Amino acid sequence: MTLFRFLALPAVLVFVLLLLVANEYAQARPGRRFADVAYVPTTEAGFDTERHRLDVYAPRQRAASAYPVVVFIHGGSWTSGNKDFYSFIGRRLAKQGVVAVVINYRLAPAVQVPAMADDCARAVQWTYQHIAEYGGDPQRLFTMGHSAGGGLAALLAADNELFARRGLATNPVRGAILDDPAGLDMYDYLRKMKYDGDEKYLVPFGPDQAVWKAMSPMYHITAATPPFLLFVGGETYPSISSSSELFRQKLRRLGHEPQFSVLAGKKHVPMVLQLYWKDNVIYQALLKFVGPTTQLPTTTTPAAVPATSAK
């Protein structure tokens, strides 16, 4: 079977995600959701009214100091996925004292991965410039992603040029949390074309090997790259487990020892579905990684509300 099948959102995953989202709206909400915020000017040529949007999940109450910030990037083989499926991640993080930003980005075949990476960088740039309005600390901004989103989260942390071309002198990402990441080395993967159907990856990545390499975080990490928190399923796909291990080894050679955990028995899809439960091992490690988190107050003083409407 091909990696393409594994990374696309299968019908069963969509069904489970929709159930989780429905359950979220049936429960009391510990935070505030600011939905469908445009991170690209709506007047800009090429603005995509669906894909150039993000949701902010902020703790409901004020705190003495700003909260850490996590930007979550969904997976889906660079061809599918939607931020609305992952509201449970935003709410779980907000409940634990983290401002979460869950983003959309354009997908193939409409665009290829370089444009997706630019969209994600623009979403991070918007977050860096505006998250203080929602109680977040722009100096403690982290990326997080599952599957293809994990590869993009790693690329944002490693490739400073994505932000330099947008006018940021320094990369605002302070670290990345990778949940069963795909695409860490698409240059190697696409040159080998080991599996039936791998030509489908040429839709999001195109035929140019220079692009494959440029979009692979493996070739951007340096001694100055911020830290990584990396989780891999013990029963995930061989391409993910092997590329994650090689990524870990390169970080070690550069003087970084990433926090690396293999979760026994976990397959690729359950690696993201487990984030529905706030006490799971990924959140436990994440809170230490981005911390210290601010202790949520016990009073009912509401957090400041920016101009965007809250839900």
N, C-alpha and C positions, 0 to 999 in steps of 0.2 A: 504494500500500500504506500501511497505517496504522502510526503509531508503536506502537500496541498490539501488533501482531504482532512488531515488532522487539524490544520489551522483554520479552515473555514468554519463558520458557525453552523453546525448541524441543526436540524429541526428540533432534536431533543434538547439541545442546549438552549435554543431560543425559547422553547416551551418552559423549561425550568426557570430561566431568567425572568420570563414574564410572570410566572407564579411568585417568584421572590419579590419582584417589583410590586405586584398587586398586594402582597402581604405587607410590604413596607407602608403603603398608603392606608392600610387598615389599622396600623398601630399608631400609638402616640409618637410624635416626632421629637427627638431630643435636640434637634438643631433646626436651622433655617436653610431653605433651599432657594437660591436665586437662580432662576431657570432661564436658559436660552439667551445668555449674554453674548453679544457679538464681540469677538476678539479681533475682527478685521473691520475697518470702517465700512458701514453699509453702503456708502456712496462710492467705494472703490470699485473700479472695473474688475470683474471676475469674482466679486463677493458671492459666496454660495449661502443662500439663506438658511439652509439646514446644516451644512457641514462646518461653517465658520462660526460655530457657537459652542459655548461651554456652560456648565452649571457649577455654581459655588455652593458648598455645604459648610456653613459656619456654626459653631456652637451658639446656642440660643442666648447665653448669658455673657455679660461683660467679664473680663478678667483683668487682673492687675498688670499683666504684661501680654504681649502679642503671642498668638498661637503659631506653632510651626505649620508649614504648608506642604501639601502633597498634591502634585498634578498627576492624575491617573489617565493612562492612555489605553484604550481598549484594543483587543486583538481582533482577528478575523481574516487572516491571510492577506492583509492589505487590500481586500476586496469587499469586506462586509463588516458589520458591527455598528453599534450606536450607543452613545453615552447614556441614553435613557434605560438601557438594560442594566446599568451598573449603579443605579441610585443607592442600592444597599451598601456599596462600598463608601460612597460619600457620607451616608448617614452614620455608618459605623465609625468612621474616622472622626466625624464631628462630635459624636457622643463621647469620644475618648480624648478630646482636647486638641484636635488637629483640624485646620481649615483645609477641606478637600476641594479640588477643582477637577471635574470630570469633563473631558473634552471630546468633541467630534473633530474629524479632519476629513479632507476629501479622500476618495478611494479610487482604485482602479476599477474599470478601465478609463474613467474620466481623466485621471491624472496618474502619474507614476510616482514611485517612492520619493524622489527628490522633492517633489511638490508637497507630498505628505509630511516629510521632515520639516520643510519650511513652515507648513501650517502649524505643526506642533511647536516649533520654535516661536512662532508668533503668539500662540496661546500662552506659552511660558513667559514671553516678554510682557504680554498684557497682564498676566498674574503678578509679575515682578513690579509692575508700575501701579497696579490698582489694589492689590490684595490687602494693603493696610486699611482700606475702607471697610473691609469685612472682618477686621480683627486679626489678620494674618501678618506674620513677620517676613518681609521679602528677603531678609538676610538668612532665613532658614527655609529655603525652598528646595524641594526634592521632587524628582520625577519617579513615577511608578508605572509599570505596565505588565500585562500578561500576554504571552504568545508574541504575535507581531508587535503588539504595543510594548512588550518588554524590550524588543530590539530597538524600537524608536526611543524609548526612555533611556536606554544605554547610549544611543547615538547623541542625544541631547546633552548628556553629561560629558561625553568625550570629545565632541566636535565643536570647538569654540567658534569655528568659522560660521556656523549656522546663526550665531548671534552677532558676530562682527559685521556680517553683511547687512544686518538690520540696525546697525548703529550702536550696539552695546559694546563697550570697551572690554568688559569681562563677562564670562559665562556666569549667569545667575544661579545655575544649578549646583547645589552643595553636596549632592549624592543621589544615587539611584537605587530603587528597590525593584528587582527583576523577579517576576513570578513565572517560572517555566518559559524563559524567553526564547523566541525564534528570531532568526535573522542576524545573529551575532557575527556570522561570517558567510554571507551570501556569495562572496567572491569564490570561496572554495566550493561551496555547495553547488552553484550553478555551473562551474567549470567541470565538475564531475558528472552531473546529471545521472545519478545512480538509479533513480526510481522512475517507473513508468508514470508519465504525466507531468514530469518536472518542467516540461516546456511551458506549462501554464504559468509558471513564475515569470516568464518573459513578458507577460501582460503588465504586472506592476513594476518589474525591474528593467524591462527593455533588453536589447541585445548587446549593449555596450559594456564590456568588462570593466572599464574604468568607472562606470556608474555602480556596478556591483561592489567594487572595492570601496568607493567613496561612501556608500550607504551601509557599510559593514562596520560596526563599532570596533571590531577587533583591530582595525588599522588606524584608529584614532587615539586609543588609550596611551597615555604617557605617564611618566613619574609624577606629573602635576595633576593628573586626572583625579577628581573627587572620589570618595569611597563608594563601594557597591555592597549591597545586601542582596544575596543571590539565593533563590530557592528553586530546586529542581525536583520534579516528581520521580519517585523511585521506579514507577512503571510508565514513565513518559516515553516519547519517541526517541529512538537512538540518535537522531540528528540533533535533538535539543540537548540530550544529556552529554553527548560528545563535544558539541561546540561550547557548551557551558563550562565543561572541564578544561578545554583548551583556553578559554577566556580567563578562567581562574589561574591557570598556569602562567599565562602572559602577565597578568597583574602581579603575580608573585615575583616574576623576573624583574619587574619594574619597581619593586620595593613595596608593593601593596599586598596585604593579605586580606582578601575580601571575606566577609562573613558569608560562608557557603554552607547550605544545608540541603541534604537530600531527604525528602519526606517519604518514608517507606510506604509502599503500597499505593501511592497517589498517581493517577493517570493525568493526562493533560487537562481535560475539562474540569475535573474536581479540584485542580490546583487553583482555579479562580472561584469556583462555587463555594469553597470553604470560607471565603472571605465574608460570607453572610453571617458567620458567627464571630462576634467581636473578641472572643477569648482565644481564637485559634493562634497557632504558633507564629504565623506571619505577622499579625498585629502586635503580638508580644514583642517580637524582635524589632518591628518597625518603630514602636514607641520609644524604645531605647536608642535606636539609630537616629531619629530626628530630634530627640529630646535635648534638654528636659521639656516635657510638655507642661503646660500651665494647669494647675489644679483647678478643675471647674468649680465655680462658686456654688454655694448651696442656696443663695438668694434667688429671687425671681426677676432680678433686674435684667431687662432685655438688652441684647447686644445692639449696637448702633446699626441702623438700617441705611445702606446706601441708596442712591437714587433708583437702582433696579428694584423691581418688586420682589418680595419674598413670598415663599409658599410654605 
